[in-house]
């Protein structure tokens, strides 16, 4: 498979919230770096992280607008978004989206590295707003 095909399959698995498919597309020593520079290493650790993230943002998705490829390195430019759902509901007021870029390194038809570049402020703002609303509801009860 071409590196671009591997990365596009990885994004399809993300958008389908298919953690089994994601794990199958990762190298054993997969390295994930989030936009804050935090690193998670290992296929099983990332499968657990994706599972947790999908429970918090049940409609998380990446939308690709442009692809850049250089050998085994693929860059996706687009957007990331979803609905912050700490209680499992999908309140439209808790939707967020942000421009995003992802750099992937493909090795042996698997994603060896996945690095996200995105502004986390949109989801943080939604989380703060939700926390304030929850505090008001608790206080009023």
C-alpha positions as CSV (number, residue, x, y, z in Angstrom):
1,X,0.0,0.0,0.0
2,X,1.1,3.5,-0.6
3,X,1.6,5.6,2.5
4,X,-1.2,7.9,1.5
5,X,-3.6,4.9,1.3
6,X,-2.5,3.8,4.8
7,X,-3.1,7.2,6.3
8,X,-6.5,7.6,4.5
9,X,-7.5,4.2,5.9
10,X,-6.4,5.3,9.4
11,X,-8.5,8.4,9.1
12,X,-11.5,6.4,8.0
13,X,-11.0,4.2,11.1
14,X,-10.9,7.3,13.3
15,X,-14.1,8.7,11.7
16,X,-15.8,5.3,12.2
17,X,-14.5,5.1,15.8
18,X,-13.1,1.7,14.9
19,X,-10.4,1.1,17.6
20,X,-9.8,-2.5,16.4
21,X,-9.2,-1.1,12.8
22,X,-7.0,1.6,14.2
23,X,-4.9,-0.8,16.2
24,X,-4.5,-3.0,13.1
25,X,-3.1,0.0,11.2
26,X,-0.6,0.9,13.9
27,X,2.9,-0.5,14.3
28,X,3.5,-2.2,17.7
29,X,5.8,0.8,18.7
30,X,3.3,3.4,17.4
31,X,4.0,6.9,18.7
32,X,1.2,9.4,19.1
33,X,2.0,13.1,19.8
34,X,-0.9,15.4,20.6
35,X,-0.9,19.1,19.9
36,X,0.4,19.9,23.4
37,X,3.4,17.7,22.8
38,X,2.3,14.9,25.0
39,X,3.4,11.5,23.8
40,X,1.8,8.1,24.0
41,X,3.8,5.1,22.8
42,X,2.6,1.6,21.9
43,X,-0.4,0.2,20.0
44,X,-2.3,-1.0,23.0
45,X,-1.9,2.2,24.9
46,X,-3.2,4.1,21.9
47,X,-6.1,1.8,21.4
48,X,-7.2,2.5,25.0
49,X,-6.6,6.3,24.5
50,X,-8.8,6.3,21.3
51,X,-11.5,4.4,23.2
52,X,-11.5,6.9,26.0
53,X,-11.4,9.9,23.6
54,X,-14.3,8.5,21.6
55,X,-16.4,8.2,24.8
56,X,-15.7,11.9,25.5
57,X,-16.3,13.0,21.9
58,X,-18.6,10.4,20.4
59,X,-18.8,12.0,17.0
60,X,-15.1,13.1,16.7
61,X,-14.0,13.3,13.1
62,X,-11.3,14.5,10.9
63,X,-12.1,16.1,7.5
64,X,-9.2,16.2,5.0
65,X,-8.9,19.1,2.7
66,X,-5.4,18.7,1.4
67,X,-2.8,15.9,1.4
68,X,1.0,16.3,1.2
69,X,3.2,13.3,0.6
70,X,7.0,12.8,0.8
71,X,8.0,9.2,0.7
72,X,6.8,7.6,4.0
73,X,5.6,10.9,5.4
74,X,2.0,12.0,4.8
75,X,0.5,15.3,6.0
76,X,-3.2,15.9,6.2
77,X,-4.5,19.5,6.4
78,X,-8.2,20.0,7.3
79,X,-10.4,20.2,10.3
80,X,-11.1,18.2,13.5
81,X,-14.3,18.4,15.4
82,X,-17.1,16.8,17.3
83,X,-19.3,17.2,20.3
84,X,-18.0,17.2,23.9
85,X,-20.2,14.7,25.7
86,X,-19.1,14.0,29.2
87,X,-22.5,12.5,30.0
88,X,-23.0,10.7,26.7
89,X,-25.5,13.2,25.3
90,X,-24.9,15.1,22.1
91,X,-25.9,18.6,23.1
92,X,-25.5,20.8,20.0
93,X,-24.3,23.6,22.2
94,X,-21.2,21.5,23.0
95,X,-20.1,21.1,19.4
96,X,-16.6,22.3,18.4
97,X,-14.3,22.4,15.4
98,X,-10.8,23.6,14.7
99,X,-8.3,23.7,11.8
100,X,-6.0,20.7,12.1
101,X,-3.0,19.2,10.6
102,X,-1.7,15.7,11.1
103,X,1.8,14.3,10.2
104,X,2.0,10.6,9.8
105,X,5.0,8.4,9.3
106,X,4.2,5.1,7.6
107,X,6.4,2.0,8.0
108,X,5.7,-1.5,6.6
109,X,2.1,-0.4,5.7
110,X,1.3,0.7,9.2
111,X,1.3,4.1,10.9
112,X,4.4,4.3,13.0
113,X,3.9,8.0,14.1
114,X,0.8,10.2,14.3
115,X,1.4,13.8,15.3
116,X,-1.5,16.2,15.6
117,X,-1.3,20.0,15.2
118,X,-4.5,21.7,16.3
119,X,-5.7,24.5,18.5
120,X,-7.3,22.9,21.6
121,X,-9.0,26.1,22.6
122,X,-12.3,25.3,20.9
123,X,-12.9,22.1,22.9
124,X,-11.5,23.7,26.1
125,X,-14.0,26.6,25.7
126,X,-16.9,24.1,25.3
127,X,-15.6,22.2,28.4
128,X,-15.5,25.4,30.5
129,X,-18.9,26.4,29.4
130,X,-20.3,22.9,30.2
131,X,-18.6,23.0,33.6
132,X,-20.2,26.4,34.4
133,X,-23.7,25.2,33.3
134,X,-23.3,22.0,35.4
135,X,-22.3,24.1,38.4
136,X,-25.4,26.4,38.0
137,X,-27.7,23.3,37.7
138,X,-26.2,21.7,40.8
139,X,-26.5,25.0,42.8
140,X,-30.1,25.5,41.7
141,X,-31.1,22.0,42.8
